[in-house]
Amino acid sequence: MMDYDYDIVIIGSGLGGLTVASLLSRKGFKIVVVESRSRIGGRFSTFEYEGFKLPTGAILIPDGWVVKLLEDMGIRTDNLRPITRVYYRIDGERYEIPAEIGVPKALDIIDKLERKDAEKKNRPMKPVELSKIMRGYYKKMRGVNQEEIITVRDWLLQYTENEKVHDAFDTLCTGLMMAHSWELPVSKFFLFQEMTKFYISPDGNLSIAEELARLVEKTGAVWTNTPARKINIKEGKATSVIVEKAGKKIKIKCKMVISDTGAKSTVSLAGKENFDNEYLEKMRIKLRPSPCLLILVASDKPLCLEGIHDGLEIIMGSRRIKTVIPISNICPELVPPGQHLIYTSAKSEITLHPMDIKYEMQQVKSDIREFFPDFEKHGRILKMRVCGIINEWPESRTWLGYGMPLETPIPNLFNVGDSCIAPGLIGTPGSVESGYRVADIVEKVL
């Protein structure tokens, strides 16, 4: 068995792993990143298919932590395409609503539509109770009882039974917080740090991952097609990582191990016997992988927001599809000439159990046919990928507010990524922020 020596081994080249790797490389640490796949970036990457540059997971780059990372690393951000317009489709009509006033404005529109419909049909109105909801909303934003376990839906039922209002809140929960309003505790919901500005990379997210990898390679290495097989623990500390490279087993001796494979995988690699019951119990409670279907729809004409080059659409009242991003409107470089591309995802009605994949696909196809009338003639489903609970790549490894700690009972073994996001953060920004926190800890220790 060949031996190598590095200061730090980072397992997994997702955005969390690449963040901490690039930050620590800049400080002069000798680092190796080992990635099981042939492509780096994890769910923040890009692959080519039939001339399209498709996302492996996340497509949007939220302003904040990700942009900060790029600026700190000297990676250009002026080429990122901003999404400045947000549209809501309510009762089949499209309304442009600025992101910073999305919820209040959407509820105001629902209120007016309900009043108009009641007047037209001469029937009692289904009360929206707009003023009561917003008073309760802003009161919660000023202070949340973290012990409160009622769900978002139950909290909202204090004010209204109007299903369109409940659908608006559920759309927000599933689109950003990885769980339905009837699953997510209201205390977690009000931790959310709102994101109002998004970007898309015209070169695909793989280009950003590759830039970060090049920074790591100035003082260390990034090995693809190199799965980690075992984290060796001796006298309570991680001493080395066994990997498989080009069909050979290699031992990488190190002072520190950082895993971007999810807390559950980290325990498996290091051996369950090396973790105390308190940590394992916390992992069982906090890790709530969120399943979804990732759908990419190609067409020979625009199916959504035609002529709008900086917008996305939120669909209310749908079966499964909630947010639609017309990638080719924003970044035509990502598609072949004469082609168009829509990105969307869909959640089943329960996120704590595996999906009935066949049924969920039927629901998605029904949504596509209903909301994009030209689909049958001009479109096709280019890719539909299952991101399941038992899959290695769920949409997120846990819900908003349920992140595991970065530290493990093994003092020189840490986690980064979306299994240990800070309260209030989600997915992409949460993974980057976790990388910053681990980098700070490691620098002080080493």
LUMPA-934338 format. One line per 10 residues: for each residue x, y, z of C-alpha. Coordinates in nm, 2 decimals. Layout:
BEGIN
X Y Z  ...
This chain:
BEGIN
0.00 0.00 0.00  0.14 0.34 -0.10  0.16 0.61 0.17  0.12 0.99 0.13  0.15 1.27 0.38  -0.08 1.57 0.39  -0.18 1.82 0.66  -0.55 1.78 0.59  -0.76 1.53 0.39  -1.09 1.66 0.26
-1.34 1.39 0.16  -1.57 1.51 -0.11  -1.55 1.80 -0.35  -1.89 1.95 -0.30  -1.92 2.33 -0.24  -1.86 2.28 0.14  -1.54 2.08 0.08  -1.41 2.31 -0.19  -1.48 2.61 0.03  -1.28 2.49 0.33
-1.01 2.35 0.10  -0.95 2.68 -0.08  -0.96 2.88 0.24  -0.70 2.66 0.41  -0.48 2.63 0.10  -0.46 3.01 0.09  -0.32 2.98 0.45  -0.04 2.75 0.33  -0.17 2.41 0.45  -0.09 2.11 0.24
-0.43 1.96 0.14  -0.56 1.68 -0.07  -0.93 1.66 -0.17  -1.05 1.31 -0.27  -1.36 1.28 -0.48  -1.52 0.95 -0.58  -1.66 1.08 -0.91  -1.49 1.19 -1.22  -1.63 1.54 -1.19  -1.59 1.78 -0.90
-1.85 2.00 -0.74  -2.11 1.75 -0.62  -2.45 1.90 -0.64  -2.30 2.23 -0.74  -2.17 2.12 -1.07  -2.25 2.09 -1.44  -2.25 1.80 -1.70  -2.30 1.80 -2.07  -2.59 1.61 -2.23  -2.70 1.64 -2.59
-2.53 1.98 -2.62  -2.69 2.12 -2.30  -2.49 2.22 -2.00  -2.71 2.08 -1.72  -2.69 2.14 -1.34  -2.62 1.84 -1.12  -2.83 2.00 -0.85  -2.83 2.36 -0.75  -2.85 2.62 -1.04  -2.91 2.94 -0.84
-2.62 3.13 -0.67  -2.77 3.33 -0.39  -2.61 3.66 -0.30  -2.42 3.65 0.03  -2.19 3.36 0.13  -2.13 3.22 -0.22  -2.05 3.56 -0.37  -1.83 3.64 -0.06  -1.63 3.32 -0.12  -1.57 3.41 -0.49
-1.46 3.76 -0.40  -1.23 3.64 -0.12  -1.07 3.39 -0.35  -1.02 3.64 -0.63  -1.27 3.47 -0.86  -1.46 3.70 -1.09  -1.83 3.77 -1.02  -1.90 4.03 -1.27  -2.00 3.77 -1.53  -2.28 3.62 -1.31
-2.63 3.69 -1.45  -2.87 3.84 -1.19  -3.23 3.73 -1.16  -3.40 4.05 -1.07  -3.77 3.97 -1.15  -3.99 3.73 -0.97  -4.34 3.63 -1.10  -4.62 3.45 -0.92  -4.88 3.26 -1.11  -5.20 3.28 -0.90
-5.52 3.14 -1.04  -5.37 3.12 -1.38  -5.26 3.48 -1.39  -4.91 3.61 -1.37  -4.81 3.89 -1.13  -4.46 4.04 -1.09  -4.38 4.07 -0.73  -4.04 4.20 -0.60  -3.86 3.93 -0.39  -3.83 4.15 -0.09
-4.21 4.18 -0.05  -4.31 3.84 -0.19  -4.52 3.69 0.09  -4.72 4.01 0.19  -4.78 4.10 -0.18  -4.89 3.75 -0.28  -5.13 3.74 0.01  -5.27 4.08 -0.08  -5.33 3.96 -0.44  -5.50 3.64 -0.30
-5.72 3.86 -0.08  -5.83 4.08 -0.38  -5.90 3.77 -0.60  -6.10 3.60 -0.33  -6.31 3.92 -0.28  -6.36 3.95 -0.66  -6.46 3.58 -0.70  -6.70 3.60 -0.40  -6.87 3.91 -0.55  -6.89 3.76 -0.90
-7.05 3.43 -0.77  -7.25 3.60 -0.50  -7.12 3.38 -0.23  -6.96 3.43 0.11  -6.59 3.51 0.08  -6.33 3.26 0.22  -6.15 3.50 0.46  -5.78 3.56 0.40  -5.75 3.77 0.72  -5.45 3.95 0.57
-5.40 4.20 0.85  -5.41 3.94 1.12  -5.16 3.71 0.93  -4.91 3.99 0.88  -4.93 4.11 1.24  -4.86 3.75 1.35  -4.59 3.72 1.08  -4.40 4.03 1.19  -4.44 3.95 1.56  -4.28 3.61 1.50
-4.00 3.77 1.31  -3.91 3.98 1.61  -3.87 3.68 1.83  -3.92 3.31 1.80  -3.96 3.05 2.08  -3.72 2.78 1.99  -3.92 2.53 2.20  -4.23 2.58 1.99  -4.30 2.26 1.80  -4.63 2.35 1.61
-4.60 2.34 1.24  -4.61 2.63 1.00  -4.96 2.52 0.89  -5.09 2.49 1.24  -4.95 2.84 1.33  -5.12 2.98 1.01  -5.45 2.81 1.11  -5.48 3.05 1.40  -5.55 3.32 1.14  -5.71 3.16 0.83
-5.83 2.84 0.67  -5.80 2.98 0.32  -5.62 2.71 0.12  -5.47 2.96 -0.12  -5.30 3.13 0.17  -5.18 2.80 0.30  -5.05 2.71 -0.05  -4.85 3.03 -0.06  -4.67 2.94 0.27  -4.62 2.58 0.16
-4.47 2.70 -0.16  -4.22 2.91 0.04  -4.14 2.61 0.27  -4.09 2.35 -0.01  -3.91 2.59 -0.24  -3.65 2.71 0.02  -3.67 2.52 0.34  -3.68 2.16 0.22  -4.01 2.05 0.39  -4.38 2.11 0.37
-4.56 2.37 0.59  -4.74 2.08 0.76  -4.40 1.92 0.85  -4.17 2.21 0.94  -4.19 2.36 1.29  -4.28 2.73 1.28  -3.98 2.80 1.51  -3.75 2.68 1.22  -3.95 2.87 0.96  -3.89 3.21 1.13
-3.51 3.14 1.15  -3.48 3.17 0.78  -3.25 3.44 0.65  -3.42 3.57 0.35  -3.25 3.57 0.01  -3.37 3.83 -0.23  -3.10 3.83 -0.50  -2.99 3.53 -0.71  -2.75 3.47 -1.00  -2.67 3.20 -1.26
-2.33 3.13 -1.40  -2.32 3.15 -1.78  -2.04 2.89 -1.78  -2.22 2.65 -1.54  -2.14 2.59 -1.17  -1.87 2.34 -1.26  -1.66 2.64 -1.38  -1.67 2.79 -1.03  -1.58 2.45 -0.87  -1.29 2.42 -1.11
-1.16 2.77 -1.02  -1.17 2.67 -0.65  -0.99 2.34 -0.72  -0.71 2.52 -0.91  -0.65 2.73 -0.60  -0.62 2.42 -0.39  -0.38 2.26 -0.63  -0.13 2.55 -0.58  -0.03 2.39 -0.25  -0.20 2.06 -0.26
-0.40 1.82 -0.48  -0.75 1.73 -0.60  -0.79 1.36 -0.69  -1.10 1.26 -0.88  -1.21 0.89 -0.93  -1.07 0.84 -0.58  -1.34 0.71 -0.33  -1.25 0.72 0.04  -1.28 0.37 0.19  -1.20 0.42 0.56
-1.10 0.69 0.81  -0.85 0.52 1.04  -0.90 0.61 1.41  -0.62 0.55 1.66  -0.63 0.65 2.03  -0.94 0.86 1.96  -0.80 1.06 1.67  -0.81 1.04 1.29  -0.46 0.94 1.17  -0.51 0.86 0.81
-0.76 0.80 0.53  -0.76 0.49 0.30  -0.86 0.57 -0.05  -0.88 0.38 -0.38  -0.70 0.54 -0.67  -0.65 0.37 -1.01  -0.74 0.04 -0.86  -0.48 0.06 -0.58  -0.53 0.13 -0.21  -0.35 0.43 -0.08
-0.30 0.55 0.28  -0.30 0.92 0.33  -0.15 1.02 0.67  -0.28 1.35 0.80  -0.33 1.58 1.10  -0.70 1.65 1.02  -0.99 1.50 0.83  -1.28 1.71 0.70  -1.58 1.53 0.54  -1.82 1.67 0.29
-2.00 1.35 0.24  -2.27 1.40 0.50  -2.26 1.32 0.87  -2.40 0.97 0.82  -2.14 0.88 0.57  -1.87 1.02 0.79  -1.98 0.79 1.07  -1.98 0.49 0.84  -1.62 0.57 0.71  -1.48 0.62 1.06
-1.67 0.34 1.23  -1.98 0.37 1.44  -1.80 0.24 1.75  -1.59 0.56 1.76  -1.89 0.79 1.81  -2.08 0.82 2.14  -2.45 0.76 2.18  -2.53 1.13 2.22  -2.38 1.21 1.88  -2.56 0.91 1.71
-2.89 1.01 1.87  -2.85 1.37 1.75  -2.78 1.24 1.40  -3.09 1.02 1.40  -3.31 1.32 1.50  -3.15 1.60 1.30  -3.07 1.44 0.96  -3.39 1.47 0.76  -3.29 1.42 0.39  -3.53 1.59 0.16
-3.64 1.40 -0.15  -3.74 1.56 -0.48  -3.75 1.51 -0.85  -3.51 1.74 -1.05  -3.67 1.81 -1.39  -3.51 1.97 -1.69  -3.74 2.05 -1.98  -3.60 2.12 -2.33  -3.80 2.28 -2.61  -3.76 2.44 -2.95
-3.95 2.75 -2.84  -3.97 2.93 -2.50  -4.23 2.77 -2.27  -4.20 3.01 -1.98  -4.15 3.39 -1.94  -4.08 3.45 -2.31  -3.88 3.76 -2.37  -3.79 3.80 -2.00  -3.42 3.76 -1.96  -3.38 3.80 -1.58
-3.68 3.63 -1.42  -3.82 3.32 -1.26  -4.17 3.21 -1.19  -4.34 3.07 -0.87  -4.65 2.86 -0.94  -4.92 2.84 -0.68  -5.20 2.58 -0.69  -4.99 2.32 -0.87  -4.97 1.95 -0.79  -4.59 1.94 -0.74
-4.40 2.20 -0.94  -4.35 2.53 -0.75  -4.06 2.73 -0.89  -3.96 2.74 -1.26  -3.64 2.88 -1.38  -3.61 2.94 -1.76  -3.23 2.89 -1.78  -3.20 2.96 -2.15  -3.37 3.30 -2.11  -3.10 3.40 -1.86
-2.80 3.22 -2.00  -2.85 3.11 -2.36  -2.48 2.99 -2.36  -2.59 2.68 -2.16  -2.81 2.54 -2.44  -2.76 2.45 -2.81  -2.86 2.70 -3.08  -3.24 2.71 -3.13  -3.31 2.52 -2.80  -3.46 2.64 -2.47
-3.44 2.49 -2.12  -3.65 2.51 -1.80  -3.52 2.40 -1.46  -3.77 2.29 -1.19  -3.80 2.05 -0.90  -4.09 1.88 -0.74  -4.16 1.74 -0.39  -4.40 1.47 -0.28  -4.66 1.54 -0.02  -4.45 1.38 0.25
-4.07 1.44 0.27  -3.99 1.21 0.56  -4.06 0.89 0.35  -3.93 0.76 0.02  -4.12 0.88 -0.29  -4.36 0.67 -0.50  -4.15 0.76 -0.80  -4.39 0.64 -1.07  -4.68 0.84 -0.91  -4.47 1.15 -0.85
-4.35 1.15 -1.22  -4.72 1.13 -1.33  -4.80 1.43 -1.11  -4.51 1.63 -1.25  -4.60 1.55 -1.61  -4.96 1.66 -1.54  -4.83 1.99 -1.40  -4.60 2.04 -1.71  -4.89 1.98 -1.95  -5.12 2.22 -1.76
-4.88 2.51 -1.70  -4.70 2.49 -2.04  -4.96 2.44 -2.31  -4.70 2.43 -2.59  -4.51 2.14 -2.42  -4.67 1.86 -2.61  -4.59 2.01 -2.95  -4.26 2.18 -2.88  -4.11 2.03 -2.56  -3.97 1.72 -2.41
-3.84 1.61 -2.07  -3.47 1.61 -2.12  -3.38 1.47 -1.78  -3.57 1.38 -1.47  -3.35 1.27 -1.18  -3.46 1.12 -0.85  -3.30 1.28 -0.55  -3.43 1.04 -0.28  -3.39 0.98 0.09  -3.20 0.66 0.04
-3.01 0.82 -0.25  -2.66 0.95 -0.19  -2.78 1.29 -0.33  -3.11 1.41 -0.18  -3.21 1.77 -0.25  -3.07 1.85 0.09  -2.94 1.63 0.37  -3.16 1.80 0.62  -3.43 2.07 0.66  -3.39 2.43 0.76
-3.28 2.46 1.12  -3.19 2.09 1.17  -2.81 2.11 1.09  -2.57 1.88 1.28  -2.27 2.04 1.46  -1.94 2.07 1.26  -1.75 1.90 1.53  -1.76 1.52 1.60  -1.66 1.33 1.91  -1.33 1.27 1.73
-1.14 1.59 1.79  -0.96 1.62 1.45  -1.26 1.50 1.24  -1.51 1.76 1.11  -1.81 1.77 0.88  -1.89 2.05 0.63  -2.18 2.08 0.38  -2.55 2.06 0.39  -2.58 1.81 0.68  -2.44 2.07 0.92
-2.58 2.41 0.80  -2.62 2.69 1.05  -2.97 2.79 1.17  -3.14 3.01 0.92  -2.93 2.90 0.62  -3.00 2.64 0.35  -2.82 2.43 0.09  -2.57 2.63 -0.11  -2.51 2.93 0.12  -2.52 2.70 0.42
-2.25 2.48 0.27  -2.02 2.77 0.21  -2.07 2.92 0.55  -1.99 2.58 0.71  -1.67 2.58 0.52  -1.57 2.92 0.66  -1.65 2.80 1.02  -1.44 2.48 0.98  -1.15 2.67 0.82  -1.15 2.91 1.13
-1.14 2.62 1.37  -0.87 2.42 1.18  -0.65 2.73 1.15  -0.66 2.79 1.52  -0.59 2.42 1.60  -0.31 2.36 1.35
